[in-house]
Amino acid sequence: MGMGWIGAIIVGGFAGWFASKFMNSNTGVLVNIILGIIGAAVASFLFGLLGVSFSGILGYLIAGFVGASLLIFIGRRVF
């Protein structure tokens, strides 16, 4: 059972915010939410390839943080 759209937006926002603070990035609330949600999807896929899976809100937060940090890092390298 998933957490729903509202939960994904809230947890994704926190994950993106944590990642932006950790990576010293100056992004807004909307970008943090997008980074957290897309980052969670990317990190879940990559961790799935390694045989690692996360579940629940804490797992989604960790995956979102790792994925958002990765996206910020890649974005800095590209631009």
C-alpha positions as CSV (number, residue, x, y, z in Angstrom):
1,M,0.0,0.0,0.0
2,G,1.4,3.4,-1.0
3,M,1.3,6.6,0.9
4,G,-0.8,8.5,-1.6
5,W,-0.1,11.7,-3.4
6,I,-0.3,14.0,-0.5
7,G,2.1,11.9,1.6
8,A,4.5,11.7,-1.4
9,I,4.4,15.4,-1.8
10,I,5.1,16.1,1.9
11,V,7.8,13.4,2.3
12,G,9.3,14.4,-1.1
13,G,9.4,18.0,0.0
14,F,11.3,17.1,3.2
15,A,13.6,14.8,1.3
16,G,14.4,17.5,-1.3
17,W,14.8,20.1,1.4
18,F,17.3,17.9,3.4
19,A,19.2,17.2,0.2
20,S,19.3,20.9,-0.7
21,K,20.7,21.7,2.7
22,F,23.2,18.8,2.6
23,M,24.4,19.8,-0.9
24,N,24.4,23.5,-0.1
25,S,21.9,24.2,-2.9
26,N,19.6,27.2,-2.9
27,T,16.3,25.8,-4.3
28,G,12.7,26.7,-3.6
29,V,9.9,24.7,-2.1
30,L,8.5,23.5,-5.5
31,V,11.9,22.4,-6.7
32,N,12.6,20.6,-3.4
33,I,9.3,18.7,-3.7
34,I,10.1,17.7,-7.3
35,L,13.7,16.7,-6.4
36,G,12.5,14.6,-3.5
37,I,9.8,12.8,-5.5
38,I,11.8,12.2,-8.6
39,G,14.9,11.4,-6.5
40,A,13.0,8.8,-4.5
41,A,12.0,7.1,-7.8
42,V,15.5,7.2,-9.2
43,A,17.1,6.0,-6.0
44,S,14.5,3.2,-5.5
45,F,15.3,2.0,-9.0
46,L,19.1,2.1,-8.5
47,F,18.9,0.5,-5.1
48,G,16.6,-2.1,-6.6
49,L,19.3,-3.0,-9.1
50,L,21.6,-3.6,-6.1
51,G,18.9,-5.7,-4.3
52,V,18.2,-3.1,-1.6
53,S,14.6,-2.0,-1.0
54,F,13.1,0.6,1.3
55,S,9.6,0.6,2.7
56,G,7.4,3.0,4.6
57,I,7.8,6.7,5.1
58,L,11.3,6.5,6.5
59,G,12.5,4.4,3.5
60,Y,10.9,6.9,1.1
61,L,12.6,9.8,2.9
62,I,16.0,8.1,2.7
63,A,15.5,7.1,-0.9
64,G,14.3,10.7,-1.7
65,F,17.2,12.2,0.1
66,V,19.8,10.0,-1.7
67,G,18.1,10.5,-5.1
68,A,17.7,14.2,-4.7
69,S,21.3,14.6,-3.7
70,L,22.3,12.6,-6.7
71,L,20.1,14.8,-9.0
72,I,21.6,18.0,-7.5
73,F,25.1,16.6,-8.1
74,I,24.4,15.6,-11.7
75,G,22.7,19.0,-12.3
76,R,25.7,20.8,-11.1
77,R,28.0,18.8,-13.4
78,V,25.7,19.3,-16.5
79,F,25.2,23.0,-16.0
